[in-house]
Amino acid sequence: MTTSGSDAEGYWLYDWFGRFLDHDPGPDRLVARPCAIARGGRPGLSLVGLSARTAVGDPVRLVKRVTAPMPLPTLCSEASGRGGIALRVTDRDGPFAAFHNRMLTATDDGQVRHRAQAIRGWEMFLPLTPVEAMGLERLMDADTMAVSRPNGEAVVGDRARRQDFTLVVAGRDVPVVPNLDALRQLGALEPGGGVSLTLQTRDSPLRLDAALTDLTNRTNDALSF
């Protein structure tokens, strides 16, 4: 079984529905929910032991930011086929032995379970570094990041998250995985900073200028575990 800790380096897990895996320290349970990373929040859970973002067969573990007694399963990374990973329970004894070889699942109502026998959408997770997660969350928050076209025309309309690790910006479907470099640029911006970038969409590239708003006059403390 996995123990908790607070000083590990690793990834935050972005789920099929556009949320992050999190630890709720009150009831000491795992949940999938928005974490307001662009506004100073951060997930209470990280994944450590993964040698590369889509590594297969790595023994990995979940680490709680706030130490709490509930045990966590020991896991192994599996290929998901969507640019992310699935997480298979490997415990053969203890409280998770009954779930041996089952997959970790984040359900549509935010529950985290470990009963699935096959990898479908809900069993897929995209490991993101804190900087990548910050960039994604800034891009999705119009109050945090202003976005315009190269001619200066403001991009208006909702920014949204879809299933299958896809965002919607300027009415275009933007898959997360091909745009990780752009998200890293956005996540690394200092307050008041801006950048010109090109997002890969489902059809043609989308050129944008992005700038942090006054709301982001805060530190980047959310980028560390």
PyMOL CGO cylinders between C-alpha atoms (Angstrom):
from pymol import cmd
from pymol.cgo import CYLINDER

trace = [
    CYLINDER, 0.00, 0.00, 0.00, 1.04, 3.59, -0.57, 0.3, 1, 1, 1, 1, 1, 1,
    CYLINDER, 1.04, 3.59, -0.57, 1.87, 5.95, 2.25, 0.3, 1, 1, 1, 1, 1, 1,
    CYLINDER, 1.87, 5.95, 2.25, 1.25, 9.66, 2.18, 0.3, 1, 1, 1, 1, 1, 1,
    CYLINDER, 1.25, 9.66, 2.18, 3.75, 12.49, 2.09, 0.3, 1, 1, 1, 1, 1, 1,
    CYLINDER, 3.75, 12.49, 2.09, 4.18, 16.09, 1.04, 0.3, 1, 1, 1, 1, 1, 1,
    CYLINDER, 4.18, 16.09, 1.04, 7.64, 16.51, -0.46, 0.3, 1, 1, 1, 1, 1, 1,
    CYLINDER, 7.64, 16.51, -0.46, 7.45, 14.25, -3.53, 0.3, 1, 1, 1, 1, 1, 1,
    CYLINDER, 7.45, 14.25, -3.53, 7.80, 15.51, -7.08, 0.3, 1, 1, 1, 1, 1, 1,
    CYLINDER, 7.80, 15.51, -7.08, 5.48, 14.17, -9.73, 0.3, 1, 1, 1, 1, 1, 1,
    CYLINDER, 5.48, 14.17, -9.73, 2.42, 14.82, -11.84, 0.3, 1, 1, 1, 1, 1, 1,
    CYLINDER, 2.42, 14.82, -11.84, -1.08, 16.06, -11.22, 0.3, 1, 1, 1, 1, 1, 1,
    CYLINDER, -1.08, 16.06, -11.22, -3.73, 13.84, -12.81, 0.3, 1, 1, 1, 1, 1, 1,
    CYLINDER, -3.73, 13.84, -12.81, -6.20, 15.48, -15.20, 0.3, 1, 1, 1, 1, 1, 1,
    CYLINDER, -6.20, 15.48, -15.20, -9.23, 13.28, -15.75, 0.3, 1, 1, 1, 1, 1, 1,
    CYLINDER, -9.23, 13.28, -15.75, -11.54, 12.46, -18.66, 0.3, 1, 1, 1, 1, 1, 1,
    CYLINDER, -11.54, 12.46, -18.66, -14.03, 15.13, -17.60, 0.3, 1, 1, 1, 1, 1, 1,
    CYLINDER, -14.03, 15.13, -17.60, -11.54, 18.00, -17.25, 0.3, 1, 1, 1, 1, 1, 1,
    CYLINDER, -11.54, 18.00, -17.25, -11.03, 17.82, -13.47, 0.3, 1, 1, 1, 1, 1, 1,
    CYLINDER, -11.03, 17.82, -13.47, -8.07, 16.89, -11.29, 0.3, 1, 1, 1, 1, 1, 1,
    CYLINDER, -8.07, 16.89, -11.29, -7.73, 13.98, -8.92, 0.3, 1, 1, 1, 1, 1, 1,
    CYLINDER, -7.73, 13.98, -8.92, -7.71, 15.46, -5.44, 0.3, 1, 1, 1, 1, 1, 1,
    CYLINDER, -7.71, 15.46, -5.44, -7.57, 14.43, -1.80, 0.3, 1, 1, 1, 1, 1, 1,
    CYLINDER, -7.57, 14.43, -1.80, -10.27, 15.80, 0.47, 0.3, 1, 1, 1, 1, 1, 1,
    CYLINDER, -10.27, 15.80, 0.47, -8.55, 15.77, 3.89, 0.3, 1, 1, 1, 1, 1, 1,
    CYLINDER, -8.55, 15.77, 3.89, -11.76, 16.23, 5.91, 0.3, 1, 1, 1, 1, 1, 1,
    CYLINDER, -11.76, 16.23, 5.91, -13.34, 12.85, 5.19, 0.3, 1, 1, 1, 1, 1, 1,
    CYLINDER, -13.34, 12.85, 5.19, -9.92, 11.58, 4.00, 0.3, 1, 1, 1, 1, 1, 1,
    CYLINDER, -9.92, 11.58, 4.00, -11.10, 10.43, 0.59, 0.3, 1, 1, 1, 1, 1, 1,
    CYLINDER, -11.10, 10.43, 0.59, -10.13, 10.80, -3.06, 0.3, 1, 1, 1, 1, 1, 1,
    CYLINDER, -10.13, 10.80, -3.06, -12.31, 12.89, -5.37, 0.3, 1, 1, 1, 1, 1, 1,
    CYLINDER, -12.31, 12.89, -5.37, -12.17, 14.32, -8.88, 0.3, 1, 1, 1, 1, 1, 1,
    CYLINDER, -12.17, 14.32, -8.88, -13.00, 18.03, -8.96, 0.3, 1, 1, 1, 1, 1, 1,
    CYLINDER, -13.00, 18.03, -8.96, -11.90, 21.46, -10.22, 0.3, 1, 1, 1, 1, 1, 1,
    CYLINDER, -11.90, 21.46, -10.22, -9.02, 22.87, -8.19, 0.3, 1, 1, 1, 1, 1, 1,
    CYLINDER, -9.02, 22.87, -8.19, -8.89, 26.57, -9.22, 0.3, 1, 1, 1, 1, 1, 1,
    CYLINDER, -8.89, 26.57, -9.22, -5.17, 26.28, -9.95, 0.3, 1, 1, 1, 1, 1, 1,
    CYLINDER, -5.17, 26.28, -9.95, -5.07, 29.60, -11.84, 0.3, 1, 1, 1, 1, 1, 1,
    CYLINDER, -5.07, 29.60, -11.84, -6.32, 31.35, -8.70, 0.3, 1, 1, 1, 1, 1, 1,
    CYLINDER, -6.32, 31.35, -8.70, -3.87, 29.83, -6.25, 0.3, 1, 1, 1, 1, 1, 1,
    CYLINDER, -3.87, 29.83, -6.25, -5.43, 26.41, -5.64, 0.3, 1, 1, 1, 1, 1, 1,
    CYLINDER, -5.43, 26.41, -5.64, -3.74, 23.09, -6.19, 0.3, 1, 1, 1, 1, 1, 1,
    CYLINDER, -3.74, 23.09, -6.19, -4.68, 19.42, -6.05, 0.3, 1, 1, 1, 1, 1, 1,
    CYLINDER, -4.68, 19.42, -6.05, -4.05, 17.58, -2.82, 0.3, 1, 1, 1, 1, 1, 1,
    CYLINDER, -4.05, 17.58, -2.82, -2.78, 14.52, -4.67, 0.3, 1, 1, 1, 1, 1, 1,
    CYLINDER, -2.78, 14.52, -4.67, 0.15, 13.79, -6.96, 0.3, 1, 1, 1, 1, 1, 1,
    CYLINDER, 0.15, 13.79, -6.96, 1.42, 10.77, -8.88, 0.3, 1, 1, 1, 1, 1, 1,
    CYLINDER, 1.42, 10.77, -8.88, 5.05, 9.80, -8.36, 0.3, 1, 1, 1, 1, 1, 1,
    CYLINDER, 5.05, 9.80, -8.36, 7.25, 7.09, -9.86, 0.3, 1, 1, 1, 1, 1, 1,
    CYLINDER, 7.25, 7.09, -9.86, 6.30, 7.66, -13.50, 0.3, 1, 1, 1, 1, 1, 1,
    CYLINDER, 6.30, 7.66, -13.50, 9.47, 7.67, -15.62, 0.3, 1, 1, 1, 1, 1, 1,
    CYLINDER, 9.47, 7.67, -15.62, 7.77, 9.42, -18.55, 0.3, 1, 1, 1, 1, 1, 1,
    CYLINDER, 7.77, 9.42, -18.55, 4.30, 10.83, -19.14, 0.3, 1, 1, 1, 1, 1, 1,
    CYLINDER, 4.30, 10.83, -19.14, 3.01, 7.76, -21.00, 0.3, 1, 1, 1, 1, 1, 1,
    CYLINDER, 3.01, 7.76, -21.00, 5.36, 5.15, -19.56, 0.3, 1, 1, 1, 1, 1, 1,
    CYLINDER, 5.36, 5.15, -19.56, 3.87, 1.64, -19.41, 0.3, 1, 1, 1, 1, 1, 1,
    CYLINDER, 3.87, 1.64, -19.41, 4.57, -0.81, -16.60, 0.3, 1, 1, 1, 1, 1, 1,
    CYLINDER, 4.57, -0.81, -16.60, 5.99, 1.70, -14.12, 0.3, 1, 1, 1, 1, 1, 1,
    CYLINDER, 5.99, 1.70, -14.12, 5.19, 0.99, -10.47, 0.3, 1, 1, 1, 1, 1, 1,
    CYLINDER, 5.19, 0.99, -10.47, 3.66, 4.29, -9.34, 0.3, 1, 1, 1, 1, 1, 1,
    CYLINDER, 3.66, 4.29, -9.34, 1.99, 5.65, -6.25, 0.3, 1, 1, 1, 1, 1, 1,
    CYLINDER, 1.99, 5.65, -6.25, -0.34, 8.41, -5.22, 0.3, 1, 1, 1, 1, 1, 1,
    CYLINDER, -0.34, 8.41, -5.22, 0.90, 10.88, -2.62, 0.3, 1, 1, 1, 1, 1, 1,
    CYLINDER, 0.90, 10.88, -2.62, -1.33, 13.05, -0.45, 0.3, 1, 1, 1, 1, 1, 1,
    CYLINDER, -1.33, 13.05, -0.45, -0.26, 16.64, 0.17, 0.3, 1, 1, 1, 1, 1, 1,
    CYLINDER, -0.26, 16.64, 0.17, -1.90, 16.54, 3.60, 0.3, 1, 1, 1, 1, 1, 1,
    CYLINDER, -1.90, 16.54, 3.60, -0.95, 13.47, 5.58, 0.3, 1, 1, 1, 1, 1, 1,
    CYLINDER, -0.95, 13.47, 5.58, -3.97, 11.37, 6.54, 0.3, 1, 1, 1, 1, 1, 1,
    CYLINDER, -3.97, 11.37, 6.54, -4.35, 7.72, 7.62, 0.3, 1, 1, 1, 1, 1, 1,
    CYLINDER, -4.35, 7.72, 7.62, -6.45, 6.31, 4.77, 0.3, 1, 1, 1, 1, 1, 1,
    CYLINDER, -6.45, 6.31, 4.77, -4.26, 3.89, 2.78, 0.3, 1, 1, 1, 1, 1, 1,
    CYLINDER, -4.26, 3.89, 2.78, -3.97, 4.17, -0.99, 0.3, 1, 1, 1, 1, 1, 1,
    CYLINDER, -3.97, 4.17, -0.99, -3.54, 1.33, -3.49, 0.3, 1, 1, 1, 1, 1, 1,
    CYLINDER, -3.54, 1.33, -3.49, -0.25, 0.47, -5.13, 0.3, 1, 1, 1, 1, 1, 1,
    CYLINDER, -0.25, 0.47, -5.13, -0.56, 1.09, -8.86, 0.3, 1, 1, 1, 1, 1, 1,
    CYLINDER, -0.56, 1.09, -8.86, 1.03, 0.32, -12.21, 0.3, 1, 1, 1, 1, 1, 1,
    CYLINDER, 1.03, 0.32, -12.21, 0.81, 2.55, -15.28, 0.3, 1, 1, 1, 1, 1, 1,
    CYLINDER, 0.81, 2.55, -15.28, -0.94, 1.20, -18.37, 0.3, 1, 1, 1, 1, 1, 1,
    CYLINDER, -0.94, 1.20, -18.37, -1.28, 2.57, -21.91, 0.3, 1, 1, 1, 1, 1, 1,
    CYLINDER, -1.28, 2.57, -21.91, -4.62, 4.30, -22.53, 0.3, 1, 1, 1, 1, 1, 1,
    CYLINDER, -4.62, 4.30, -22.53, -4.35, 5.05, -26.25, 0.3, 1, 1, 1, 1, 1, 1,
    CYLINDER, -4.35, 5.05, -26.25, -5.29, 8.73, -25.81, 0.3, 1, 1, 1, 1, 1, 1,
    CYLINDER, -5.29, 8.73, -25.81, -1.94, 10.25, -24.88, 0.3, 1, 1, 1, 1, 1, 1,
    CYLINDER, -1.94, 10.25, -24.88, -2.49, 9.56, -21.20, 0.3, 1, 1, 1, 1, 1, 1,
    CYLINDER, -2.49, 9.56, -21.20, -2.34, 6.54, -18.93, 0.3, 1, 1, 1, 1, 1, 1,
    CYLINDER, -2.34, 6.54, -18.93, -4.54, 4.21, -16.94, 0.3, 1, 1, 1, 1, 1, 1,
    CYLINDER, -4.54, 4.21, -16.94, -3.67, 3.07, -13.41, 0.3, 1, 1, 1, 1, 1, 1,
    CYLINDER, -3.67, 3.07, -13.41, -4.01, -0.60, -12.46, 0.3, 1, 1, 1, 1, 1, 1,
    CYLINDER, -4.01, -0.60, -12.46, -4.15, -1.79, -8.84, 0.3, 1, 1, 1, 1, 1, 1,
    CYLINDER, -4.15, -1.79, -8.84, -1.31, -4.23, -8.08, 0.3, 1, 1, 1, 1, 1, 1,
    CYLINDER, -1.31, -4.23, -8.08, -1.95, -5.00, -4.38, 0.3, 1, 1, 1, 1, 1, 1,
    CYLINDER, -1.95, -5.00, -4.38, -2.17, -8.74, -3.63, 0.3, 1, 1, 1, 1, 1, 1,
    CYLINDER, -2.17, -8.74, -3.63, -2.87, -8.37, 0.07, 0.3, 1, 1, 1, 1, 1, 1,
    CYLINDER, -2.87, -8.37, 0.07, -4.31, -5.78, 2.42, 0.3, 1, 1, 1, 1, 1, 1,
    CYLINDER, -4.31, -5.78, 2.42, -7.49, -3.73, 1.89, 0.3, 1, 1, 1, 1, 1, 1,
    CYLINDER, -7.49, -3.73, 1.89, -7.05, -3.47, -1.88, 0.3, 1, 1, 1, 1, 1, 1,
    CYLINDER, -7.05, -3.47, -1.88, -6.35, -7.14, -2.63, 0.3, 1, 1, 1, 1, 1, 1,
    CYLINDER, -6.35, -7.14, -2.63, -9.95, -7.61, -3.79, 0.3, 1, 1, 1, 1, 1, 1,
    CYLINDER, -9.95, -7.61, -3.79, -9.29, -4.99, -6.49, 0.3, 1, 1, 1, 1, 1, 1,
    CYLINDER, -9.29, -4.99, -6.49, -6.11, -6.59, -7.87, 0.3, 1, 1, 1, 1, 1, 1,
    CYLINDER, -6.11, -6.59, -7.87, -5.77, -5.83, -11.60, 0.3, 1, 1, 1, 1, 1, 1,
    CYLINDER, -5.77, -5.83, -11.60, -8.74, -3.42, -11.53, 0.3, 1, 1, 1, 1, 1, 1,
    CYLINDER, -8.74, -3.42, -11.53, -8.41, 0.10, -12.92, 0.3, 1, 1, 1, 1, 1, 1,
    CYLINDER, -8.41, 0.10, -12.92, -8.67, 3.39, -11.07, 0.3, 1, 1, 1, 1, 1, 1,
    CYLINDER, -8.67, 3.39, -11.07, -11.77, 5.27, -12.26, 0.3, 1, 1, 1, 1, 1, 1,
    CYLINDER, -11.77, 5.27, -12.26, -12.99, 8.86, -11.89, 0.3, 1, 1, 1, 1, 1, 1,
    CYLINDER, -12.99, 8.86, -11.89, -16.76, 8.79, -12.37, 0.3, 1, 1, 1, 1, 1, 1,
    CYLINDER, -16.76, 8.79, -12.37, -18.90, 11.55, -13.82, 0.3, 1, 1, 1, 1, 1, 1,
    CYLINDER, -18.90, 11.55, -13.82, -20.10, 12.57, -10.34, 0.3, 1, 1, 1, 1, 1, 1,
    CYLINDER, -20.10, 12.57, -10.34, -16.54, 12.99, -9.03, 0.3, 1, 1, 1, 1, 1, 1,
    CYLINDER, -16.54, 12.99, -9.03, -16.13, 9.72, -7.18, 0.3, 1, 1, 1, 1, 1, 1,
    CYLINDER, -16.13, 9.72, -7.18, -12.82, 7.85, -7.43, 0.3, 1, 1, 1, 1, 1, 1,
    CYLINDER, -12.82, 7.85, -7.43, -13.13, 4.07, -7.52, 0.3, 1, 1, 1, 1, 1, 1,
    CYLINDER, -13.13, 4.07, -7.52, -10.96, 1.08, -8.41, 0.3, 1, 1, 1, 1, 1, 1,
    CYLINDER, -10.96, 1.08, -8.41, -13.30, -1.55, -9.79, 0.3, 1, 1, 1, 1, 1, 1,
    CYLINDER, -13.30, -1.55, -9.79, -13.11, -1.26, -13.60, 0.3, 1, 1, 1, 1, 1, 1,
    CYLINDER, -13.11, -1.26, -13.60, -11.85, -4.30, -15.49, 0.3, 1, 1, 1, 1, 1, 1,
    CYLINDER, -11.85, -4.30, -15.49, -11.25, -2.50, -18.80, 0.3, 1, 1, 1, 1, 1, 1,
    CYLINDER, -11.25, -2.50, -18.80, -9.87, 0.85, -19.92, 0.3, 1, 1, 1, 1, 1, 1,
    CYLINDER, -9.87, 0.85, -19.92, -12.59, 3.14, -21.22, 0.3, 1, 1, 1, 1, 1, 1,
    CYLINDER, -12.59, 3.14, -21.22, -12.83, 6.92, -21.00, 0.3, 1, 1, 1, 1, 1, 1,
    CYLINDER, -12.83, 6.92, -21.00, -13.28, 7.23, -17.25, 0.3, 1, 1, 1, 1, 1, 1,
    CYLINDER, -13.28, 7.23, -17.25, -10.18, 5.12, -16.58, 0.3, 1, 1, 1, 1, 1, 1,
    CYLINDER, -10.18, 5.12, -16.58, -7.89, 7.46, -18.52, 0.3, 1, 1, 1, 1, 1, 1,
    CYLINDER, -7.89, 7.46, -18.52, -5.79, 10.16, -16.88, 0.3, 1, 1, 1, 1, 1, 1,
    CYLINDER, -5.79, 10.16, -16.88, -3.44, 12.73, -18.34, 0.3, 1, 1, 1, 1, 1, 1,
    CYLINDER, -3.44, 12.73, -18.34, -0.40, 13.37, -16.12, 0.3, 1, 1, 1, 1, 1, 1,
    CYLINDER, -0.40, 13.37, -16.12, 0.41, 17.09, -16.13, 0.3, 1, 1, 1, 1, 1, 1,
    CYLINDER, 0.41, 17.09, -16.13, 3.30, 18.90, -14.52, 0.3, 1, 1, 1, 1, 1, 1,
    CYLINDER, 3.30, 18.90, -14.52, 2.27, 21.78, -12.24, 0.3, 1, 1, 1, 1, 1, 1,
    CYLINDER, 2.27, 21.78, -12.24, 3.38, 24.30, -14.89, 0.3, 1, 1, 1, 1, 1, 1,
    CYLINDER, 3.38, 24.30, -14.89, 1.32, 22.57, -17.59, 0.3, 1, 1, 1, 1, 1, 1,
    CYLINDER, 1.32, 22.57, -17.59, -1.69, 22.42, -15.28, 0.3, 1, 1, 1, 1, 1, 1,
    CYLINDER, -1.69, 22.42, -15.28, -1.31, 26.12, -14.51, 0.3, 1, 1, 1, 1, 1, 1,
    CYLINDER, -1.31, 26.12, -14.51, -1.21, 26.94, -18.22, 0.3, 1, 1, 1, 1, 1, 1,
    CYLINDER, -1.21, 26.94, -18.22, -4.33, 24.89, -18.91, 0.3, 1, 1, 1, 1, 1, 1,
    CYLINDER, -4.33, 24.89, -18.91, -6.24, 26.46, -16.03, 0.3, 1, 1, 1, 1, 1, 1,
    CYLINDER, -6.24, 26.46, -16.03, -5.21, 29.98, -17.03, 0.3, 1, 1, 1, 1, 1, 1,
    CYLINDER, -5.21, 29.98, -17.03, -6.35, 29.38, -20.61, 0.3, 1, 1, 1, 1, 1, 1,
    CYLINDER, -6.35, 29.38, -20.61, -9.74, 28.19, -19.34, 0.3, 1, 1, 1, 1, 1, 1,
    CYLINDER, -9.74, 28.19, -19.34, -10.24, 31.18, -17.01, 0.3, 1, 1, 1, 1, 1, 1,
    CYLINDER, -10.24, 31.18, -17.01, -11.20, 34.37, -18.87, 0.3, 1, 1, 1, 1, 1, 1,
    CYLINDER, -11.20, 34.37, -18.87, -10.81, 36.41, -15.68, 0.3, 1, 1, 1, 1, 1, 1,
    CYLINDER, -10.81, 36.41, -15.68, -7.22, 35.23, -15.35, 0.3, 1, 1, 1, 1, 1, 1,
    CYLINDER, -7.22, 35.23, -15.35, -6.06, 35.29, -18.97, 0.3, 1, 1, 1, 1, 1, 1,
    CYLINDER, -6.06, 35.29, -18.97, -7.17, 37.57, -21.80, 0.3, 1, 1, 1, 1, 1, 1,
    CYLINDER, -7.17, 37.57, -21.80, -6.97, 36.02, -25.26, 0.3, 1, 1, 1, 1, 1, 1,
    CYLINDER, -6.97, 36.02, -25.26, -7.00, 37.87, -28.58, 0.3, 1, 1, 1, 1, 1, 1,
    CYLINDER, -7.00, 37.87, -28.58, -6.30, 37.20, -32.23, 0.3, 1, 1, 1, 1, 1, 1,
    CYLINDER, -6.30, 37.20, -32.23, -3.09, 38.55, -33.82, 0.3, 1, 1, 1, 1, 1, 1,
    CYLINDER, -3.09, 38.55, -33.82, -5.05, 41.54, -35.21, 0.3, 1, 1, 1, 1, 1, 1,
    CYLINDER, -5.05, 41.54, -35.21, -5.99, 42.55, -31.66, 0.3, 1, 1, 1, 1, 1, 1,
    CYLINDER, -5.99, 42.55, -31.66, -9.58, 41.32, -31.81, 0.3, 1, 1, 1, 1, 1, 1,
    CYLINDER, -9.58, 41.32, -31.81, -10.59, 39.93, -28.43, 0.3, 1, 1, 1, 1, 1, 1,
    CYLINDER, -10.59, 39.93, -28.43, -11.65, 36.30, -28.38, 0.3, 1, 1, 1, 1, 1, 1,
    CYLINDER, -11.65, 36.30, -28.38, -15.05, 36.25, -26.73, 0.3, 1, 1, 1, 1, 1, 1,
    CYLINDER, -15.05, 36.25, -26.73, -17.35, 33.42, -25.79, 0.3, 1, 1, 1, 1, 1, 1,
    CYLINDER, -17.35, 33.42, -25.79, -17.11, 30.61, -23.32, 0.3, 1, 1, 1, 1, 1, 1,
    CYLINDER, -17.11, 30.61, -23.32, -14.00, 28.57, -22.89, 0.3, 1, 1, 1, 1, 1, 1,
    CYLINDER, -14.00, 28.57, -22.89, -14.97, 25.04, -22.06, 0.3, 1, 1, 1, 1, 1, 1,
    CYLINDER, -14.97, 25.04, -22.06, -13.71, 21.56, -21.29, 0.3, 1, 1, 1, 1, 1, 1,
    CYLINDER, -13.71, 21.56, -21.29, -14.92, 18.53, -23.15, 0.3, 1, 1, 1, 1, 1, 1,
    CYLINDER, -14.92, 18.53, -23.15, -14.35, 14.87, -22.53, 0.3, 1, 1, 1, 1, 1, 1,
    CYLINDER, -14.35, 14.87, -22.53, -11.36, 13.09, -24.06, 0.3, 1, 1, 1, 1, 1, 1,
    CYLINDER, -11.36, 13.09, -24.06, -8.80, 15.69, -22.88, 0.3, 1, 1, 1, 1, 1, 1,
    CYLINDER, -8.80, 15.69, -22.88, -10.20, 18.41, -25.15, 0.3, 1, 1, 1, 1, 1, 1,
    CYLINDER, -10.20, 18.41, -25.15, -10.67, 22.16, -24.57, 0.3, 1, 1, 1, 1, 1, 1,
    CYLINDER, -10.67, 22.16, -24.57, -12.81, 24.64, -26.49, 0.3, 1, 1, 1, 1, 1, 1,
    CYLINDER, -12.81, 24.64, -26.49, -11.25, 28.03, -27.28, 0.3, 1, 1, 1, 1, 1, 1,
    CYLINDER, -11.25, 28.03, -27.28, -12.66, 30.54, -29.78, 0.3, 1, 1, 1, 1, 1, 1,
    CYLINDER, -12.66, 30.54, -29.78, -15.21, 27.95, -30.86, 0.3, 1, 1, 1, 1, 1, 1,
    CYLINDER, -15.21, 27.95, -30.86, -12.50, 25.45, -31.79, 0.3, 1, 1, 1, 1, 1, 1,
    CYLINDER, -12.50, 25.45, -31.79, -11.75, 22.04, -30.30, 0.3, 1, 1, 1, 1, 1, 1,
    CYLINDER, -11.75, 22.04, -30.30, -8.24, 22.12, -28.82, 0.3, 1, 1, 1, 1, 1, 1,
    CYLINDER, -8.24, 22.12, -28.82, -6.83, 18.72, -27.74, 0.3, 1, 1, 1, 1, 1, 1,
    CYLINDER, -6.83, 18.72, -27.74, -4.60, 19.04, -24.69, 0.3, 1, 1, 1, 1, 1, 1,
    CYLINDER, -4.60, 19.04, -24.69, -1.82, 16.59, -25.57, 0.3, 1, 1, 1, 1, 1, 1,
    CYLINDER, -1.82, 16.59, -25.57, -0.60, 18.23, -28.84, 0.3, 1, 1, 1, 1, 1, 1,
    CYLINDER, -0.60, 18.23, -28.84, -0.59, 21.62, -27.07, 0.3, 1, 1, 1, 1, 1, 1,
    CYLINDER, -0.59, 21.62, -27.07, 1.49, 20.82, -23.99, 0.3, 1, 1, 1, 1, 1, 1,
    CYLINDER, 1.49, 20.82, -23.99, 4.35, 23.06, -25.16, 0.3, 1, 1, 1, 1, 1, 1,
    CYLINDER, 4.35, 23.06, -25.16, 1.93, 25.99, -25.45, 0.3, 1, 1, 1, 1, 1, 1,
    CYLINDER, 1.93, 25.99, -25.45, 0.44, 25.23, -22.04, 0.3, 1, 1, 1, 1, 1, 1,
    CYLINDER, 0.44, 25.23, -22.04, 3.93, 25.25, -20.52, 0.3, 1, 1, 1, 1, 1, 1,
    CYLINDER, 3.93, 25.25, -20.52, 4.48, 28.73, -21.98, 0.3, 1, 1, 1, 1, 1, 1,
    CYLINDER, 4.48, 28.73, -21.98, 1.23, 29.96, -20.46, 0.3, 1, 1, 1, 1, 1, 1,
    CYLINDER, 1.23, 29.96, -20.46, 1.95, 28.33, -17.12, 0.3, 1, 1, 1, 1, 1, 1,
    CYLINDER, 1.95, 28.33, -17.12, 5.40, 29.91, -16.89, 0.3, 1, 1, 1, 1, 1, 1,
    CYLINDER, 5.40, 29.91, -16.89, 4.20, 33.49, -17.43, 0.3, 1, 1, 1, 1, 1, 1,
    CYLINDER, 4.20, 33.49, -17.43, 4.82, 35.93, -14.62, 0.3, 1, 1, 1, 1, 1, 1,
    CYLINDER, 4.82, 35.93, -14.62, 2.03, 38.32, -13.54, 0.3, 1, 1, 1, 1, 1, 1,
    CYLINDER, 2.03, 38.32, -13.54, 1.53, 40.94, -16.24, 0.3, 1, 1, 1, 1, 1, 1,
    CYLINDER, 1.53, 40.94, -16.24, 3.22, 38.79, -18.87, 0.3, 1, 1, 1, 1, 1, 1,
    CYLINDER, 3.22, 38.79, -18.87, 1.97, 37.71, -22.27, 0.3, 1, 1, 1, 1, 1, 1,
    CYLINDER, 1.97, 37.71, -22.27, 2.89, 35.46, -25.17, 0.3, 1, 1, 1, 1, 1, 1,
    CYLINDER, 2.89, 35.46, -25.17, 1.97, 34.78, -28.79, 0.3, 1, 1, 1, 1, 1, 1,
    CYLINDER, 1.97, 34.78, -28.79, 1.32, 31.14, -29.55, 0.3, 1, 1, 1, 1, 1, 1,
    CYLINDER, 1.32, 31.14, -29.55, -0.26, 28.70, -31.96, 0.3, 1, 1, 1, 1, 1, 1,
    CYLINDER, -0.26, 28.70, -31.96, -2.69, 26.08, -30.69, 0.3, 1, 1, 1, 1, 1, 1,
    CYLINDER, -2.69, 26.08, -30.69, -3.24, 22.86, -32.60, 0.3, 1, 1, 1, 1, 1, 1,
    CYLINDER, -3.24, 22.86, -32.60, -6.97, 22.26, -33.13, 0.3, 1, 1, 1, 1, 1, 1,
    CYLINDER, -6.97, 22.26, -33.13, -8.99, 19.43, -34.65, 0.3, 1, 1, 1, 1, 1, 1,
    CYLINDER, -8.99, 19.43, -34.65, -8.79, 21.21, -38.02, 0.3, 1, 1, 1, 1, 1, 1,
    CYLINDER, -8.79, 21.21, -38.02, -6.36, 24.11, -38.59, 0.3, 1, 1, 1, 1, 1, 1,
    CYLINDER, -6.36, 24.11, -38.59, -3.90, 25.88, -36.26, 0.3, 1, 1, 1, 1, 1, 1,
    CYLINDER, -3.90, 25.88, -36.26, -5.25, 28.70, -34.09, 0.3, 1, 1, 1, 1, 1, 1,
    CYLINDER, -5.25, 28.70, -34.09, -2.95, 31.69, -33.57, 0.3, 1, 1, 1, 1, 1, 1,
    CYLINDER, -2.95, 31.69, -33.57, -3.57, 33.68, -30.42, 0.3, 1, 1, 1, 1, 1, 1,
    CYLINDER, -3.57, 33.68, -30.42, -2.05, 36.31, -28.17, 0.3, 1, 1, 1, 1, 1, 1,
    CYLINDER, -2.05, 36.31, -28.17, -2.53, 35.60, -24.47, 0.3, 1, 1, 1, 1, 1, 1,
    CYLINDER, -2.53, 35.60, -24.47, -1.90, 37.92, -21.53, 0.3, 1, 1, 1, 1, 1, 1,
    CYLINDER, -1.90, 37.92, -21.53, -2.37, 37.55, -17.80, 0.3, 1, 1, 1, 1, 1, 1,
    CYLINDER, -2.37, 37.55, -17.80, -4.88, 39.93, -16.25, 0.3, 1, 1, 1, 1, 1, 1,
    CYLINDER, -4.88, 39.93, -16.25, -4.60, 41.93, -13.03, 0.3, 1, 1, 1, 1, 1, 1,
    CYLINDER, -4.60, 41.93, -13.03, -6.27, 39.04, -11.22, 0.3, 1, 1, 1, 1, 1, 1,
    CYLINDER, -6.27, 39.04, -11.22, -3.01, 37.11, -11.47, 0.3, 1, 1, 1, 1, 1, 1,
    CYLINDER, -3.01, 37.11, -11.47, -0.98, 39.50, -9.34, 0.3, 1, 1, 1, 1, 1, 1,
    CYLINDER, -0.98, 39.50, -9.34, -0.19, 36.60, -7.07, 0.3, 1, 1, 1, 1, 1, 1,
    CYLINDER, -0.19, 36.60, -7.07, 2.80, 34.32, -6.64, 0.3, 1, 1, 1, 1, 1, 1,
    CYLINDER, 2.80, 34.32, -6.64, 3.35, 31.01, -8.39, 0.3, 1, 1, 1, 1, 1, 1,
    CYLINDER, 3.35, 31.01, -8.39, 3.25, 29.13, -5.09, 0.3, 1, 1, 1, 1, 1, 1,
    CYLINDER, 3.25, 29.13, -5.09, 0.59, 26.85, -6.57, 0.3, 1, 1, 1, 1, 1, 1,
    CYLINDER, 0.59, 26.85, -6.57, 3.25, 25.38, -8.85, 0.3, 1, 1, 1, 1, 1, 1,
    CYLINDER, 3.25, 25.38, -8.85, 4.98, 23.45, -6.09, 0.3, 1, 1, 1, 1, 1, 1,
    CYLINDER, 4.98, 23.45, -6.09, 3.87, 20.43, -4.15, 0.3, 1, 1, 1, 1, 1, 1,
]
cmd.load_cgo(trace, "trace")
